[in-house]
Amino acid sequence: MTKAIFFDIDGTLVSFKTHQIPKETIHALHELRKKDIKLFIATGRHHSMITLDNIFKFDGYVTLNGQYCYNNKEIIYKQSIKKEDIEIIADQTSKNLYACYFIKENEVFTNMVNDQVKWFASELNTKIPEVCDPAVETVKNDIYQLTAFVDKEQENMLLNSTNFIDATRWHDKFIDVTPKGGSKSVGIEAVLKYYNIPVEQTMAFGDGENDVTMLQHVNKGIAMGNASDFVKSSADYVTSHIDDNGLVKALEHFKIL
C-alpha cells in the first residue's frame, strides 16, 4: 500500500512547454488526497521559486535537492555546504569565472547575469536573483546549494578545488552543487522519519539526473518519458512524457488511481 508519493517539479509536475501542471495531473492529486496518501514535492528549487501553493497544497517539501525540508509547521531537516568550500567558490565567482546562484535559507543571489542566467530564469519561469558580491554575502550566511553555470571543464575545476561537495548535472548548461552525500534521498528519508512512514510504502516521480537517488530509494521509482536513458535505467517503471499525461498513466498502471 502506498502512503507517500514524492514529485519532482520541472519536467515531472510542471511542463517545460507550458510552464503549468496539466489539468489531468491536478485532478489526480486531489484524488490521491482523498485516499489519505501524503503528497510531497522533491525538487532542486529554492522555496521562493515554488509557486504551486495556489494550485495545490502539498503535505511537505524536499527542496534544494534534499538540503532543506519543511512542512507548513516547521523545518524538518537542513544541511548547508561547508564554509571552506564556499569560500573557494566565492573567490572564483567574485572573479566572474562563471555565473552561479548562491542559495541561502530565505533568499537567492547571483554573482552576475549572463545569457545562461537569463535562459535559466526563463526556462523555470522565475525572476533573476539580485546580483551580490559572493565574497561578502557568503561570510554572513549559510549556503545550502549552488547552481553553477559551468561547462565540463569548469565543472572539473570547481570539483578539483573543493573537498566536501557533490555535483549533479541535469542540463548541459549548469550543475547543482550540494554538500557531499546530500541528495533528494537524504531529504526524503528525513521526511519519512518525521511522518513515521516506512520506505516500503513510498513512490516517487522524476525526470532529471538529480532524481536518480530518489527513484532508487523509494519502493517504486517512476521515470517520466521525457527523462534521459540514464534516469530511465534507474527507475522501476518508465511512463510516458509529461505532456502525454505520463504521471496519471503511471498511477493508473499501479492501480493507485
N, C-alpha and C positions, 0 to 999 in steps of 0.2 A: 504493500500500500504506500502510495506517495503522499508525504506530509509537507514537503517543502520543495519549491522549484525556484531556481536562480536563473535570471535572464540578463545576458549582455544587452547593451543598448544599440550601439551603432552596427547596422547590418544584421541585427537579430530582432530587436523590437522595433527599431526605427529604420525606415528605408533610406538609403543614401540617395535614392531617386526623388522621393517626395518629401523627405525630412519629417515624416509623420509615421505614427503607428497605424498599420492597416486597420480598418474598421472591424474586420473579422477577428483580429487579434485582441482588440479592446473587448469585444463581446466574449471571447474565450477567457480573458482574465476575470471578468465578472462571474462567469460560470464556475471557474476554479474556486473563486472566493466562496461561492455558495456551498462548495464541497469541503470547506474548512481547511483548505490547503494554504499554508503560509507561502506568500509570494514575495521574492526579493529581487532587487536589482544587483547585478555584479558587473561593474564597469571600470574602465580606466579613467573615466571622467571625474573631475572635482565636483563636489555637491553644488557649487554655484553654476555649473554647466548642465545640471539636470533640471529639465523643465517639464517633467511628466506629472507632477502632483495635481495639476488642474485637469488631467485626463483620467488618472487612476492613482489611488494612494496605495503604495506598496507597504508591506509589513516591516521592511528594513532595507538597508543599503550597504552593500560592499563596494566601496569606492576606491579610487586610486590603486586599482589592481590589488585590492586586499589590504592596503595600508591604513585605511580609515573606514571603520564600520560603525553604523549607528541605526537607531530607530527613532520614533517620534518622542521617546522618553529620555534617551541617554546615548552616550558614546559607548559602544560595545568593545571596540579594540582599535588601537592606533599604534603605528610604528614609523618613526622618522629615519631618514638617511643619516649615517654618521657624519658628524661635523667635519672631520678631517677630509673626507671625500668631497663634501660640499664646498669646502674652501678651495680645493683644486679646481673644481668645475666652475666656481665663481670667478677664479682667476682667468681661466680660459675664455669664459663668456664676457668678462669685462673687457677683454681684448677683441671681442666680436669675431672670434674664430668660427663660431656657428651661433645660430639662434637657438634659444632654449626657454621653455616655460618653467618657471620655478613655482612649485605648488605648496603653499603654506596651508595652515589649518582652515583659514577662512577666506583666503584671497589667493589670486594667481597673478604673477607678473612675468614679464619677459625682458630680456636684455636688449632686444632690438626687434624691429619689424621689417621683414623682407618678404619676398614673394611666397616663400614656403609658409610663413606665419599667416599671411593673408589667405592662402589656399586652405590651410588647416581650419581657420575660423569659418570660412565659407562652407567647407565640407561638413563641419559639425554644426553649422548654423548657430554659432556663438560669437560673442563680442571678442575683439582683440584686447588682450590684457594691457594694463598700464605698463609703460616702459620704466624700469628702475635699474639702479646700479646693483648688480648681484653682490659685489664686494661689501656693500653697505647693508643691504636687506638681509642677507643670509647670516650675518652676525647676530641680528636681533631676533630671528625667527627660525623655528624648526622647519625643515623641508621634507615633505612626505613622498614626493615624486617629482621627477623631471620629465618633460617631453623635449627631447633634444633633436633638432632638425639637422641630422648628420647623414652623410653617405657612409659607405662601408669603411673607407679609410679613416674618416673622422671618428667613427664608432670605435675602431680599434685603438686610436689614440686615447679616447676617453676611457676605455676599459683598461688599457695598459697603464694609465697614470693613476688609477684608483685601486682600492683594495676590498671594499665592502659593499659593492653594488652588483646588481644584475640588470641586464637589458633585454627587452623583448621588442622585436621589430614586427609590427603588423601592417606596415606600409613601407615602401621603398624610400619615402621622404623623411621618416622620423623613427625614433625608438622611445619606448617608455623605460625610464630608469627608476628602479626601486631598491630598497635595502636588500642585501644578499639574503636569499632564502625567502624573501617576501613574494607572495603571489595571491591570486584570487582564491586558491585552495586554502591558504592560511586564513584569510579573512572569512571564508565560508565555514571553516572548522570552528572559528571563534563564535560565529553566529549560531551554529548548530548547538554548541555547548550552552550558549546563553538560553536558547529556547528548549533545550533538552530533547532534541530531535536526532535520532540515530542516522548516520550517513546512509544506511541501507534503505531509508525511506525518502531519498532525495533524487532530484533530476535537475539538469542544467542545460541551457541552450546557449550556443555561441558560434562565432564565425571567424574570429581572429586568433593569431598565434598566442596572444595574451590570455586566451580562453582555454588553452590546452590543459594546463594543470587543473583547472576547474572541471573540464569534461572528464578527465581521468580520475578525479577524486570522488565525484558523486556516483550514485548507483547506476544512473542512466544518463550518459552524456550525449547530447544531440547536437550534431553539427549542421548548420544551415547549408543549403545547396550552393550558396554563393561563397562558401568558405574555400580556402586553398586545399589542395590534396593533402598537405601535411596535417592540417587541422582535422580534415575528414578521417584520416587514418588513426587519429587519436580518440575518435568518438565511438560509442556503442551503436549509434544509428545515424544515418545521414538522411535528412529530409530535403524538401525542395527549396527553391530560392525564396528569400523573404518576400519578394513581390509576387510570389505564386502561393501565398498562404502556407509557407513551409512550417511555421510554428504550429498552426492549427492542425495541419495534416499529421504532424508527429504526435500531438496529443490524442488525436483520433486513432492513430496507429496503435498506441499503447493503451487504448480504451480508457483513458482518463477523462476524455470527453466523448 
